[in-house]
Amino acid sequence: MINNNEIQGDYVVVKALENGVTIIGLTRGQATKFHHTEKLDKGEVMIAQFTEHTSAIKIRGRAKVLTKHGQVETGE
């Protein structure tokens, strides 16, 4: 049975600063695997949530990432 508290994880906001930014969701558990991929073009925004299935995200390309801990820019 799923506990609602387990699936109400933190959110992150990713804003693409160039075309072709890739966001990859990584699974939770003993063997971390890719489970979902999204592509964003410049100016597009994605709001992602950490859940019982998603423990991490990987971002390729230039993007601004906003979390409750602050802001960071990826890429050069």
PDB file of N, CA, C, O and CB in Angstrom:
ATOM      1  N   MET A   1       0.841  -1.182   0.000  1.00  0.00           N
ATOM      2  CA  MET A   1       0.000   0.000   0.000  1.00  0.00           C
ATOM      3  C   MET A   1       0.888   1.249   0.000  1.00  0.00           C
ATOM      4  O   MET A   1       1.886   1.301   0.719  1.00  0.00           O
ATOM      5  CB  MET A   1      -0.958  -0.003   1.224  1.00  0.00           C
ATOM      6  N   ILE A   2       0.536   2.225  -0.783  1.00  0.00           N
ATOM      7  CA  ILE A   2       1.321   3.452  -0.901  1.00  0.00           C
ATOM      8  C   ILE A   2       0.884   4.445   0.178  1.00  0.00           C
ATOM      9  O   ILE A   2      -0.305   4.712   0.354  1.00  0.00           O
ATOM     10  CB  ILE A   2       1.165   4.076  -2.317  1.00  0.00           C
ATOM     11  N   ASN A   3       1.853   4.973   0.878  1.00  0.00           N
ATOM     12  CA  ASN A   3       1.613   6.001   1.878  1.00  0.00           C
ATOM     13  C   ASN A   3       1.721   7.358   1.175  1.00  0.00           C
ATOM     14  O   ASN A   3       2.748   7.642   0.557  1.00  0.00           O
ATOM     15  CB  ASN A   3       2.629   5.885   3.080  1.00  0.00           C
ATOM     16  N   ASN A   4       0.692   8.199   1.254  1.00  0.00           N
ATOM     17  CA  ASN A   4       0.707   9.503   0.574  1.00  0.00           C
ATOM     18  C   ASN A   4       1.889  10.358   0.987  1.00  0.00           C
ATOM     19  O   ASN A   4       2.345  11.174   0.186  1.00  0.00           O
ATOM     20  CB  ASN A   4      -0.576  10.253   0.856  1.00  0.00           C
ATOM     21  N   ASN A   5       2.403  10.212   2.189  1.00  0.00           N
ATOM     22  CA  ASN A   5       3.562  10.990   2.622  1.00  0.00           C
ATOM     23  C   ASN A   5       4.805  10.612   1.830  1.00  0.00           C
ATOM     24  O   ASN A   5       5.691  11.444   1.634  1.00  0.00           O
ATOM     25  CB  ASN A   5       3.813  10.786   4.115  1.00  0.00           C
ATOM     26  N   GLU A   6       4.881   9.357   1.369  1.00  0.00           N
ATOM     27  CA  GLU A   6       6.041   8.900   0.612  1.00  0.00           C
ATOM     28  C   GLU A   6       6.101   9.514  -0.783  1.00  0.00           C
ATOM     29  O   GLU A   6       7.188   9.707  -1.327  1.00  0.00           O
ATOM     30  CB  GLU A   6       6.025   7.391   0.506  1.00  0.00           C
ATOM     31  N   ILE A   7       4.945   9.820  -1.364  1.00  0.00           N
ATOM     32  CA  ILE A   7       4.943  10.312  -2.738  1.00  0.00           C
ATOM     33  C   ILE A   7       4.839  11.833  -2.824  1.00  0.00           C
ATOM     34  O   ILE A   7       4.769  12.387  -3.920  1.00  0.00           O
ATOM     35  CB  ILE A   7       3.806   9.686  -3.500  1.00  0.00           C
ATOM     36  N   GLN A   8       4.829  12.499  -1.692  1.00  0.00           N
ATOM     37  CA  GLN A   8       4.770  13.954  -1.703  1.00  0.00           C
ATOM     38  C   GLN A   8       6.159  14.534  -1.457  1.00  0.00           C
ATOM     39  O   GLN A   8       6.370  15.290  -0.509  1.00  0.00           O
ATOM     40  CB  GLN A   8       3.774  14.467  -0.644  1.00  0.00           C
ATOM     41  N   GLY A   9       7.115  14.165  -2.336  1.00  0.00           N
ATOM     42  CA  GLY A   9       8.490  14.609  -2.190  1.00  0.00           C
ATOM     43  C   GLY A   9       8.696  16.021  -2.673  1.00  0.00           C
ATOM     44  O   GLY A   9       7.774  16.684  -3.148  1.00  0.00           O
ATOM     45  N   ASP A  10       9.931  16.467  -2.540  1.00  0.00           N
ATOM     46  CA  ASP A  10      10.306  17.816  -2.959  1.00  0.00           C
ATOM     47  C   ASP A  10      10.138  18.003  -4.458  1.00  0.00           C
ATOM     48  O   ASP A  10      10.242  17.058  -5.240  1.00  0.00           O
ATOM     49  CB  ASP A  10      11.742  18.112  -2.558  1.00  0.00           C
ATOM     50  N   TYR A  11       9.877  19.247  -4.837  1.00  0.00           N
ATOM     51  CA  TYR A  11       9.770  19.630  -6.240  1.00  0.00           C
ATOM     52  C   TYR A  11      11.033  20.376  -6.655  1.00  0.00           C
ATOM     53  O   TYR A  11      11.679  21.025  -5.833  1.00  0.00           O
ATOM     54  CB  TYR A  11       8.510  20.503  -6.484  1.00  0.00           C
ATOM     55  N   VAL A  12      11.376  20.277  -7.932  1.00  0.00           N
ATOM     56  CA  VAL A  12      12.418  21.109  -8.520  1.00  0.00           C
ATOM     57  C   VAL A  12      11.850  21.717  -9.798  1.00  0.00           C
ATOM     58  O   VAL A  12      11.031  21.100 -10.479  1.00  0.00           O
ATOM     59  CB  VAL A  12      13.728  20.283  -8.808  1.00  0.00           C
ATOM     60  N   VAL A  13      12.287  22.918 -10.111  1.00  0.00           N
ATOM     61  CA  VAL A  13      11.887  23.589 -11.344  1.00  0.00           C
ATOM     62  C   VAL A  13      13.126  23.673 -12.223  1.00  0.00           C
ATOM     63  O   VAL A  13      14.183  24.121 -11.779  1.00  0.00           O
ATOM     64  CB  VAL A  13      11.274  25.018 -11.066  1.00  0.00           C
ATOM     65  N   VAL A  14      12.989  23.238 -13.477  1.00  0.00           N
ATOM     66  CA  VAL A  14      14.094  23.287 -14.433  1.00  0.00           C
ATOM     67  C   VAL A  14      13.664  24.165 -15.596  1.00  0.00           C
ATOM     68  O   VAL A  14      12.666  23.882 -16.260  1.00  0.00           O
ATOM     69  CB  VAL A  14      14.499  21.852 -14.924  1.00  0.00           C
ATOM     70  N   LYS A  15      14.425  25.241 -15.845  1.00  0.00           N
ATOM     71  CA  LYS A  15      14.151  26.127 -16.978  1.00  0.00           C
ATOM     72  C   LYS A  15      15.308  26.020 -17.956  1.00  0.00           C
ATOM     73  O   LYS A  15      16.453  26.287 -17.595  1.00  0.00           O
ATOM     74  CB  LYS A  15      13.946  27.608 -16.514  1.00  0.00           C
ATOM     75  N   ALA A  16      15.017  25.628 -19.199  1.00  0.00           N
ATOM     76  CA  ALA A  16      16.036  25.478 -20.227  1.00  0.00           C
ATOM     77  C   ALA A  16      16.574  26.834 -20.659  1.00  0.00           C
ATOM     78  O   ALA A  16      15.805  27.748 -20.958  1.00  0.00           O
ATOM     79  CB  ALA A  16      15.474  24.725 -21.431  1.00  0.00           C
ATOM     80  N   LEU A  17      17.893  26.961 -20.690  1.00  0.00           N
ATOM     81  CA  LEU A  17      18.537  28.188 -21.151  1.00  0.00           C
ATOM     82  C   LEU A  17      19.053  28.048 -22.581  1.00  0.00           C
ATOM     83  O   LEU A  17      19.617  28.989 -23.141  1.00  0.00           O
ATOM     84  CB  LEU A  17      19.685  28.562 -20.218  1.00  0.00           C
ATOM     85  N   GLU A  18      18.854  26.857 -23.172  1.00  0.00           N
ATOM     86  CA  GLU A  18      19.212  26.597 -24.564  1.00  0.00           C
ATOM     87  C   GLU A  18      18.307  25.475 -25.076  1.00  0.00           C
ATOM     88  O   GLU A  18      17.653  24.791 -24.290  1.00  0.00           O
ATOM     89  CB  GLU A  18      20.738  26.214 -24.706  1.00  0.00           C
ATOM     90  N   ASN A  19      18.274  25.294 -26.385  1.00  0.00           N
ATOM     91  CA  ASN A  19      17.495  24.203 -26.967  1.00  0.00           C
ATOM     92  C   ASN A  19      18.156  22.864 -26.673  1.00  0.00           C
ATOM     93  O   ASN A  19      19.381  22.768 -26.609  1.00  0.00           O
ATOM     94  CB  ASN A  19      17.336  24.397 -28.486  1.00  0.00           C
ATOM     95  N   GLY A  20      17.337  21.833 -26.495  1.00  0.00           N
ATOM     96  CA  GLY A  20      17.849  20.474 -26.353  1.00  0.00           C
ATOM     97  C   GLY A  20      18.310  20.071 -24.964  1.00  0.00           C
ATOM     98  O   GLY A  20      19.086  19.124 -24.835  1.00  0.00           O
ATOM     99  N   VAL A  21      17.861  20.755 -23.925  1.00  0.00           N
ATOM    100  CA  VAL A  21      18.216  20.361 -22.558  1.00  0.00           C
ATOM    101  C   VAL A  21      17.513  19.041 -22.252  1.00  0.00           C
ATOM    102  O   VAL A  21      16.310  18.906 -22.474  1.00  0.00           O
ATOM    103  CB  VAL A  21      17.817  21.474 -21.512  1.00  0.00           C
ATOM    104  N   THR A  22      18.267  18.071 -21.742  1.00  0.00           N
ATOM    105  CA  THR A  22      17.718  16.758 -21.422  1.00  0.00           C
ATOM    106  C   THR A  22      17.618  16.582 -19.920  1.00  0.00           C
ATOM    107  O   THR A  22      18.566  16.862 -19.186  1.00  0.00           O
ATOM    108  CB  THR A  22      18.577  15.646 -22.032  1.00  0.00           C
ATOM    109  N   ILE A  23      16.457  16.114 -19.466  1.00  0.00           N
ATOM    110  CA  ILE A  23      16.231  15.817 -18.054  1.00  0.00           C
ATOM    111  C   ILE A  23      15.975  14.321 -17.959  1.00  0.00           C
ATOM    112  O   ILE A  23      15.091  13.791 -18.633  1.00  0.00           O
ATOM    113  CB  ILE A  23      15.028  16.656 -17.456  1.00  0.00           C
ATOM    114  N   ILE A  24      16.750  13.643 -17.121  1.00  0.00           N
ATOM    115  CA  ILE A  24      16.651  12.193 -16.988  1.00  0.00           C
ATOM    116  C   ILE A  24      16.277  11.848 -15.550  1.00  0.00           C
ATOM    117  O   ILE A  24      16.964  12.260 -14.615  1.00  0.00           O
ATOM    118  CB  ILE A  24      17.986  11.502 -17.395  1.00  0.00           C
ATOM    119  N   GLY A  25      15.198  11.099 -15.368  1.00  0.00           N
ATOM    120  CA  GLY A  25      14.792  10.628 -14.045  1.00  0.00           C
ATOM    121  C   GLY A  25      15.490   9.327 -13.713  1.00  0.00           C
ATOM    122  O   GLY A  25      15.558   8.429 -14.552  1.00  0.00           O
ATOM    123  N   LEU A  26      16.010   9.211 -12.500  1.00  0.00           N
ATOM    124  CA  LEU A  26      16.713   8.009 -12.056  1.00  0.00           C
ATOM    125  C   LEU A  26      15.900   7.315 -10.964  1.00  0.00           C
ATOM    126  O   LEU A  26      15.315   7.966 -10.098  1.00  0.00           O
ATOM    127  CB  LEU A  26      18.138   8.359 -11.541  1.00  0.00           C
ATOM    128  N   THR A  27      15.874   5.989 -11.020  1.00  0.00           N
ATOM    129  CA  THR A  27      15.056   5.211 -10.089  1.00  0.00           C
ATOM    130  C   THR A  27      15.682   5.131  -8.708  1.00  0.00           C
ATOM    131  O   THR A  27      16.868   5.396  -8.516  1.00  0.00           O
ATOM    132  CB  THR A  27      14.836   3.813 -10.629  1.00  0.00           C
ATOM    133  N   ARG A  28      14.856   4.765  -7.774  1.00  0.00           N
ATOM    134  CA  ARG A  28      15.251   4.528  -6.392  1.00  0.00           C
ATOM    135  C   ARG A  28      15.469   3.019  -6.228  1.00  0.00           C
ATOM    136  O   ARG A  28      14.854   2.234  -6.949  1.00  0.00           O
ATOM    137  CB  ARG A  28      14.164   5.071  -5.379  1.00  0.00           C
ATOM    138  N   GLY A  29      16.314   2.608  -5.317  1.00  0.00           N
ATOM    139  CA  GLY A  29      16.481   1.180  -5.043  1.00  0.00           C
ATOM    140  C   GLY A  29      17.926   0.750  -5.124  1.00  0.00           C
ATOM    141  O   GLY A  29      18.832   1.578  -5.217  1.00  0.00           O
ATOM    142  N   GLN A  30      18.135  -0.572  -5.088  1.00  0.00           N
ATOM    143  CA  GLN A  30      19.496  -1.125  -5.069  1.00  0.00           C
ATOM    144  C   GLN A  30      20.249  -0.851  -6.358  1.00  0.00           C
ATOM    145  O   GLN A  30      21.453  -0.597  -6.330  1.00  0.00           O
ATOM    146  CB  GLN A  30      19.450  -2.617  -4.820  1.00  0.00           C
ATOM    147  N   ALA A  31      19.550  -0.900  -7.499  1.00  0.00           N
ATOM    148  CA  ALA A  31      20.191  -0.643  -8.799  1.00  0.00           C
ATOM    149  C   ALA A  31      19.565   0.617  -9.402  1.00  0.00           C
ATOM    150  O   ALA A  31      18.424   0.583  -9.862  1.00  0.00           O
ATOM    151  CB  ALA A  31      20.028  -1.877  -9.777  1.00  0.00           C
ATOM    152  N   THR A  32      20.306   1.726  -9.400  1.00  0.00           N
ATOM    153  CA  THR A  32      19.798   2.974  -9.977  1.00  0.00           C
ATOM    154  C   THR A  32      19.783   2.852 -11.495  1.00  0.00           C
ATOM    155  O   THR A  32      20.788   2.490 -12.105  1.00  0.00           O
ATOM    156  CB  THR A  32      20.663   4.193  -9.531  1.00  0.00           C
ATOM    157  N   LYS A  33      18.633   3.158 -12.105  1.00  0.00           N
ATOM    158  CA  LYS A  33      18.476   3.055 -13.561  1.00  0.00           C
ATOM    159  C   LYS A  33      17.753   4.295 -14.072  1.00  0.00           C
ATOM    160  O   LYS A  33      17.043   4.969 -13.325  1.00  0.00           O
ATOM    161  CB  LYS A  33      17.696   1.760 -13.956  1.00  0.00           C
ATOM    162  N   PHE A  34      17.947   4.586 -15.369  1.00  0.00           N
ATOM    163  CA  PHE A  34      17.176   5.643 -16.015  1.00  0.00           C
ATOM    164  C   PHE A  34      15.745   5.141 -16.176  1.00  0.00           C
ATOM    165  O   PHE A  34      15.542   3.995 -16.577  1.00  0.00           O
ATOM    166  CB  PHE A  34      17.799   6.048 -17.402  1.00  0.00           C
ATOM    167  N   HIS A  35      14.740   5.981 -15.869  1.00  0.00           N
ATOM    168  CA  HIS A  35      13.368   5.533 -16.085  1.00  0.00           C
ATOM    169  C   HIS A  35      12.526   6.518 -16.890  1.00  0.00           C
ATOM    170  O   HIS A  35      11.435   6.162 -17.336  1.00  0.00           O
ATOM    171  CB  HIS A  35      12.710   5.284 -14.765  1.00  0.00           C
ATOM    172  N   HIS A  36      13.004   7.748 -17.086  1.00  0.00           N
ATOM    173  CA  HIS A  36      12.208   8.711 -17.849  1.00  0.00           C
ATOM    174  C   HIS A  36      13.132   9.807 -18.382  1.00  0.00           C
ATOM    175  O   HIS A  36      14.043  10.253 -17.685  1.00  0.00           O
ATOM    176  CB  HIS A  36      11.069   9.323 -16.968  1.00  0.00           C
ATOM    177  N   THR A  37      12.891  10.234 -19.613  1.00  0.00           N
ATOM    178  CA  THR A  37      13.690  11.294 -20.223  1.00  0.00           C
ATOM    179  C   THR A  37      12.763  12.325 -20.861  1.00  0.00           C
ATOM    180  O   THR A  37      11.768  11.976 -21.496  1.00  0.00           O
ATOM    181  CB  THR A  37      14.672  10.713 -21.276  1.00  0.00           C
ATOM    182  N   GLU A  38      13.107  13.601 -20.682  1.00  0.00           N
ATOM    183  CA  GLU A  38      12.376  14.703 -21.305  1.00  0.00           C
ATOM    184  C   GLU A  38      13.376  15.631 -21.974  1.00  0.00           C
ATOM    185  O   GLU A  38      14.494  15.797 -21.487  1.00  0.00           O
ATOM    186  CB  GLU A  38      11.513  15.474 -20.260  1.00  0.00           C
ATOM    187  N   LYS A  39      12.980  16.237 -23.087  1.00  0.00           N
ATOM    188  CA  LYS A  39      13.783  17.258 -23.769  1.00  0.00           C
ATOM    189  C   LYS A  39      13.060  18.592 -23.666  1.00  0.00           C
ATOM    190  O   LYS A  39      11.850  18.672 -23.878  1.00  0.00           O
ATOM    191  CB  LYS A  39      14.038  16.877 -25.267  1.00  0.00           C
ATOM    192  N   LEU A  40      13.818  19.647 -23.335  1.00  0.00           N
ATOM    193  CA  LEU A  40      13.257  20.992 -23.264  1.00  0.00           C
ATOM    194  C   LEU A  40      13.972  21.903 -24.245  1.00  0.00           C
ATOM    195  O   LEU A  40      15.176  21.767 -24.465  1.00  0.00           O
ATOM    196  CB  LEU A  40      13.359  21.555 -21.834  1.00  0.00           C
ATOM    197  N   ASP A  41      13.233  22.830 -24.832  1.00  0.00           N
ATOM    198  CA  ASP A  41      13.829  23.865 -25.664  1.00  0.00           C
ATOM    199  C   ASP A  41      13.933  25.149 -24.847  1.00  0.00           C
ATOM    200  O   ASP A  41      13.295  25.293 -23.805  1.00  0.00           O
ATOM    201  CB  ASP A  41      12.996  24.092 -26.960  1.00  0.00           C
ATOM    202  N   LYS A  42      14.744  26.073 -25.337  1.00  0.00           N
ATOM    203  CA  LYS A  42      15.014  27.324 -24.623  1.00  0.00           C
ATOM    204  C   LYS A  42      13.721  27.984 -24.162  1.00  0.00           C
ATOM    205  O   LYS A  42      12.787  28.171 -24.942  1.00  0.00           O
ATOM    206  CB  LYS A  42      15.806  28.289 -25.512  1.00  0.00           C
ATOM    207  N   GLY A  43      13.688  28.332 -22.874  1.00  0.00           N
ATOM    208  CA  GLY A  43      12.537  29.001 -22.296  1.00  0.00           C
ATOM    209  C   GLY A  43      11.498  28.059 -21.713  1.00  0.00           C
ATOM    210  O   GLY A  43      10.659  28.489 -20.922  1.00  0.00           O
ATOM    211  N   GLU A  44      11.533  26.786 -22.084  1.00  0.00           N
ATOM    212  CA  GLU A  44      10.566  25.836 -21.540  1.00  0.00           C
ATOM    213  C   GLU A  44      10.911  25.512 -20.087  1.00  0.00           C
ATOM    214  O   GLU A  44      12.076  25.536 -19.689  1.00  0.00           O
ATOM    215  CB  GLU A  44      10.530  24.544 -22.390  1.00  0.00           C
ATOM    216  N   VAL A  45       9.880  25.209 -19.310  1.00  0.00           N
ATOM    217  CA  VAL A  45      10.037  24.922 -17.891  1.00  0.00           C
ATOM    218  C   VAL A  45       9.395  23.573 -17.584  1.00  0.00           C
ATOM    219  O   VAL A  45       8.319  23.251 -18.087  1.00  0.00           O
ATOM    220  CB  VAL A  45       9.410  26.047 -17.021  1.00  0.00           C
ATOM    221  N   MET A  46      10.071  22.799 -16.754  1.00  0.00           N
ATOM    222  CA  MET A  46       9.508  21.541 -16.267  1.00  0.00           C
ATOM    223  C   MET A  46       9.550  21.560 -14.748  1.00  0.00           C
ATOM    224  O   MET A  46      10.553  21.951 -14.151  1.00  0.00           O
ATOM    225  CB  MET A  46      10.286  20.306 -16.836  1.00  0.00           C
ATOM    226  N   ILE A  47       8.459  21.137 -14.126  1.00  0.00           N
ATOM    227  CA  ILE A  47       8.408  20.998 -12.676  1.00  0.00           C
ATOM    228  C   ILE A  47       8.404  19.506 -12.395  1.00  0.00           C
ATOM    229  O   ILE A  47       7.518  18.781 -12.847  1.00  0.00           O
ATOM    230  CB  ILE A  47       7.143  21.721 -12.049  1.00  0.00           C
ATOM    231  N   ALA A  48       9.405  19.049 -11.642  1.00  0.00           N
ATOM    232  CA  ALA A  48       9.550  17.624 -11.347  1.00  0.00           C
ATOM    233  C   ALA A  48       9.438  17.394  -9.847  1.00  0.00           C
ATOM    234  O   ALA A  48       9.751  18.272  -9.043  1.00  0.00           O
ATOM    235  CB  ALA A  48      10.899  17.085 -11.877  1.00  0.00           C
ATOM    236  N   GLN A  49       8.988  16.199  -9.487  1.00  0.00           N
ATOM    237  CA  GLN A  49       8.831  15.853  -8.088  1.00  0.00           C
ATOM    238  C   GLN A  49       9.565  14.543  -7.797  1.00  0.00           C
ATOM    239  O   GLN A  49       9.499  13.593  -8.577  1.00  0.00           O
ATOM    240  CB  GLN A  49       7.335  15.740  -7.719  1.00  0.00           C
ATOM    241  N   PHE A  50      10.256  14.511  -6.672  1.00  0.00           N
ATOM    242  CA  PHE A  50      10.863  13.267  -6.223  1.00  0.00           C
ATOM    243  C   PHE A  50       9.767  12.412  -5.600  1.00  0.00           C
ATOM    244  O   PHE A  50       8.971  12.904  -4.800  1.00  0.00           O
ATOM    245  CB  PHE A  50      12.028  13.532  -5.207  1.00  0.00           C
ATOM    246  N   THR A  51       9.723  11.131  -5.963  1.00  0.00           N
ATOM    247  CA  THR A  51       8.650  10.236  -5.538  1.00  0.00           C
ATOM    248  C   THR A  51       9.223   8.927  -5.025  1.00  0.00           C
ATOM    249  O   THR A  51      10.434   8.786  -4.855  1.00  0.00           O
ATOM    250  CB  THR A  51       7.676   9.972  -6.692  1.00  0.00           C
ATOM    251  N   GLU A  52       8.341   7.980  -4.783  1.00  0.00           N
ATOM    252  CA  GLU A  52       8.795   6.660  -4.355  1.00  0.00           C
ATOM    253  C   GLU A  52       9.589   5.963  -5.463  1.00  0.00           C
ATOM    254  O   GLU A  52      10.346   5.033  -5.184  1.00  0.00           O
ATOM    255  CB  GLU A  52       7.597   5.796  -3.939  1.00  0.00           C
ATOM    256  N   HIS A  53       9.426   6.404  -6.721  1.00  0.00           N
ATOM    257  CA  HIS A  53      10.142   5.800  -7.848  1.00  0.00           C
ATOM    258  C   HIS A  53      11.345   6.619  -8.307  1.00  0.00           C
ATOM    259  O   HIS A  53      12.303   6.062  -8.842  1.00  0.00           O
ATOM    260  CB  HIS A  53       9.200   5.613  -9.004  1.00  0.00           C
ATOM    261  N   THR A  54      11.306   7.926  -8.107  1.00  0.00           N
ATOM    262  CA  THR A  54      12.361   8.816  -8.590  1.00  0.00           C
ATOM    263  C   THR A  54      13.185   9.341  -7.418  1.00  0.00           C
ATOM    264  O   THR A  54      12.666  10.017  -6.530  1.00  0.00           O
ATOM    265  CB  THR A  54      11.761   9.990  -9.394  1.00  0.00           C
ATOM    266  N   SER A  55      14.488   9.015  -7.431  1.00  0.00           N
ATOM    267  CA  SER A  55      15.350   9.456  -6.330  1.00  0.00           C
ATOM    268  C   SER A  55      16.310  10.551  -6.758  1.00  0.00           C
ATOM    269  O   SER A  55      16.891  11.233  -5.913  1.00  0.00           O
ATOM    270  CB  SER A  55      16.132   8.283  -5.777  1.00  0.00           C
ATOM    271  N   ALA A  56      16.486  10.729  -8.075  1.00  0.00           N
ATOM    272  CA  ALA A  56      17.433  11.731  -8.562  1.00  0.00           C
ATOM    273  C   ALA A  56      17.074  12.114  -9.994  1.00  0.00           C
ATOM    274  O   ALA A  56      16.381  11.376 -10.694  1.00  0.00           O
ATOM    275  CB  ALA A  56      18.893  11.201  -8.486  1.00  0.00           C
ATOM    276  N   ILE A  57      17.560  13.286 -10.417  1.00  0.00           N
ATOM    277  CA  ILE A  57      17.454  13.663 -11.820  1.00  0.00           C
ATOM    278  C   ILE A  57      18.825  14.105 -12.313  1.00  0.00           C
ATOM    279  O   ILE A  57      19.639  14.633 -11.555  1.00  0.00           O
ATOM    280  CB  ILE A  57      16.400  14.790 -12.022  1.00  0.00           C
ATOM    281  N   LYS A  58      19.058  13.876 -13.591  1.00  0.00           N
ATOM    282  CA  LYS A  58      20.296  14.291 -14.241  1.00  0.00           C
ATOM    283  C   LYS A  58      19.898  15.263 -15.338  1.00  0.00           C
ATOM    284  O   LYS A  58      18.938  15.025 -16.071  1.00  0.00           O
ATOM    285  CB  LYS A  58      21.112  13.057 -14.816  1.00  0.00           C
ATOM    286  N   ILE A  59      20.646  16.371 -15.448  1.00  0.00           N
ATOM    287  CA  ILE A  59      20.328  17.394 -16.439  1.00  0.00           C
ATOM    288  C   ILE A  59      21.530  17.594 -17.342  1.00  0.00           C
ATOM    289  O   ILE A  59      22.644  17.818 -16.870  1.00  0.00           O
ATOM    290  CB  ILE A  59      19.920  18.728 -15.760  1.00  0.00           C
ATOM    291  N   ARG A  60      21.293  17.511 -18.662  1.00  0.00           N
ATOM    292  CA  ARG A  60      22.340  17.768 -19.658  1.00  0.00           C
ATOM    293  C   ARG A  60      21.968  19.029 -20.415  1.00  0.00           C
ATOM    294  O   ARG A  60      20.838  19.168 -20.885  1.00  0.00           O
ATOM    295  CB  ARG A  60      22.517  16.555 -20.640  1.00  0.00           C
ATOM    296  N   GLY A  61      22.919  19.950 -20.533  1.00  0.00           N
ATOM    297  CA  GLY A  61      22.663  21.201 -21.224  1.00  0.00           C
ATOM    298  C   GLY A  61      22.558  22.347 -20.232  1.00  0.00           C
ATOM    299  O   GLY A  61      22.612  22.144 -19.019  1.00  0.00           O
ATOM    300  N   ARG A  62      22.407  23.558 -20.767  1.00  0.00           N
ATOM    301  CA  ARG A  62      22.327  24.755 -19.914  1.00  0.00           C
ATOM    302  C   ARG A  62      20.909  24.945 -19.416  1.00  0.00           C
ATOM    303  O   ARG A  62      19.963  25.061 -20.194  1.00  0.00           O
ATOM    304  CB  ARG A  62      22.794  26.015 -20.681  1.00  0.00           C
ATOM    305  N   ALA A  63      20.785  24.972 -18.092  1.00  0.00           N
ATOM    306  CA  ALA A  63      19.472  25.140 -17.478  1.00  0.00           C
ATOM    307  C   ALA A  63      19.612  25.821 -16.130  1.00  0.00           C
ATOM    308  O   ALA A  63      20.669  25.783 -15.501  1.00  0.00           O
ATOM    309  CB  ALA A  63      18.762  23.784 -17.323  1.00  0.00           C
ATOM    310  N   LYS A  64      18.529  26.443 -15.700  1.00  0.00           N
ATOM    311  CA  LYS A  64      18.437  27.011 -14.361  1.00  0.00           C
ATOM    312  C   LYS A  64      17.582  26.041 -13.553  1.00  0.00           C
ATOM    313  O   LYS A  64      16.496  25.654 -13.985  1.00  0.00           O
ATOM    314  CB  LYS A  64      17.821  28.482 -14.372  1.00  0.00           C
ATOM    315  N   VAL A  65      18.079  25.645 -12.371  1.00  0.00           N
ATOM    316  CA  VAL A  65      17.370  24.699 -11.518  1.00  0.00           C
ATOM    317  C   VAL A  65      17.055  25.397 -10.203  1.00  0.00           C
ATOM    318  O   VAL A  65      17.945  25.920  -9.533  1.00  0.00           O
ATOM    319  CB  VAL A  65      18.211  23.398 -11.283  1.00  0.00           C
ATOM    320  N   LEU A  66      15.770  25.395  -9.842  1.00  0.00           N
ATOM    321  CA  LEU A  66      15.322  26.035  -8.604  1.00  0.00           C
ATOM    322  C   LEU A  66      14.789  24.964  -7.655  1.00  0.00           C
ATOM    323  O   LEU A  66      13.966  24.132  -8.036  1.00  0.00           O
ATOM    324  CB  LEU A  66      14.229  27.114  -8.893  1.00  0.00           C
ATOM    325  N   THR A  67      15.275  25.000  -6.410  1.00  0.00           N
ATOM    326  CA  THR A  67      14.803  24.084  -5.376  1.00  0.00           C
ATOM    327  C   THR A  67      14.564  24.873  -4.092  1.00  0.00           C
ATOM    328  O   THR A  67      14.847  26.070  -4.029  1.00  0.00           O
ATOM    329  CB  THR A  67      15.825  22.927  -5.139  1.00  0.00           C
ATOM    330  N   LYS A  68      14.048  24.206  -3.084  1.00  0.00           N
ATOM    331  CA  LYS A  68      13.856  24.887  -1.810  1.00  0.00           C
ATOM    332  C   LYS A  68      15.197  25.220  -1.160  1.00  0.00           C
ATOM    333  O   LYS A  68      15.251  26.000  -0.209  1.00  0.00           O
ATOM    334  CB  LYS A  68      13.012  24.025  -0.869  1.00  0.00           C
ATOM    335  N   HIS A  69      16.269  24.636  -1.666  1.00  0.00           N
ATOM    336  CA  HIS A  69      17.610  24.881  -1.132  1.00  0.00           C
ATOM    337  C   HIS A  69      18.330  26.012  -1.854  1.00  0.00           C
ATOM    338  O   HIS A  69      19.392  26.452  -1.414  1.00  0.00           O
ATOM    339  CB  HIS A  69      18.437  23.620  -1.219  1.00  0.00           C
ATOM    340  N   GLY A  70      17.763  26.485  -2.957  1.00  0.00           N
ATOM    341  CA  GLY A  70      18.387  27.572  -3.697  1.00  0.00           C
ATOM    342  C   GLY A  70      18.314  27.339  -5.196  1.00  0.00           C
ATOM    343  O   GLY A  70      17.506  26.548  -5.683  1.00  0.00           O
ATOM    344  N   GLN A  71      19.177  28.047  -5.916  1.00  0.00           N
ATOM    345  CA  GLN A  71      19.189  28.037  -7.379  1.00  0.00           C
ATOM    346  C   GLN A  71      20.578  27.688  -7.863  1.00  0.00           C
ATOM    347  O   GLN A  71      21.571  28.087  -7.254  1.00  0.00           O
ATOM    348  CB  GLN A  71      18.739  29.402  -7.953  1.00  0.00           C
ATOM    349  N   VAL A  72      20.660  26.940  -8.965  1.00  0.00           N
ATOM    350  CA  VAL A  72      21.934  26.615  -9.582  1.00  0.00           C
ATOM    351  C   VAL A  72      21.732  26.597 -11.092  1.00  0.00           C
ATOM    352  O   VAL A  72      20.642  26.289 -11.573  1.00  0.00           O
ATOM    353  CB  VAL A  72      22.487  25.248  -9.065  1.00  0.00           C
ATOM    354  N   GLU A  73      22.788  26.927 -11.841  1.00  0.00           N
ATOM    355  CA  GLU A  73      22.757  26.823 -13.293  1.00  0.00           C
ATOM    356  C   GLU A  73      23.675  25.711 -13.728  1.00  0.00           C
ATOM    357  O   GLU A  73      24.796  25.579 -13.236  1.00  0.00           O
ATOM    358  CB  GLU A  73      23.159  28.151 -13.958  1.00  0.00           C
ATOM    359  N   THR A  74      23.185  24.906 -14.662  1.00  0.00           N
ATOM    360  CA  THR A  74      23.993  23.810 -15.207  1.00  0.00           C
ATOM    361  C   THR A  74      24.714  24.288 -16.455  1.00  0.00           C
ATOM    362  O   THR A  74      24.401  25.358 -16.979  1.00  0.00           O
ATOM    363  CB  THR A  74      23.115  22.570 -15.526  1.00  0.00           C
ATOM    364  N   GLY A  75      25.660  23.521 -16.930  1.00  0.00           N
ATOM    365  CA  GLY A  75      26.392  23.864 -18.133  1.00  0.00           C
ATOM    366  C   GLY A  75      27.434  24.929 -17.855  1.00  0.00           C
ATOM    367  O   GLY A  75      27.731  25.233 -16.699  1.00  0.00           O
ATOM    368  N   GLU A  76      27.986  25.492 -18.916  1.00  0.00           N
ATOM    369  CA  GLU A  76      29.044  26.499 -18.779  1.00  0.00           C
ATOM    370  C   GLU A  76      28.516  27.889 -18.947  1.00  0.00           C
ATOM    371  O   GLU A  76      29.277  28.853 -18.862  1.00  0.00           O
ATOM    372  CB  GLU A  76      30.139  26.257 -19.778  1.00  0.00           C
TER     373      GLU A  76
END
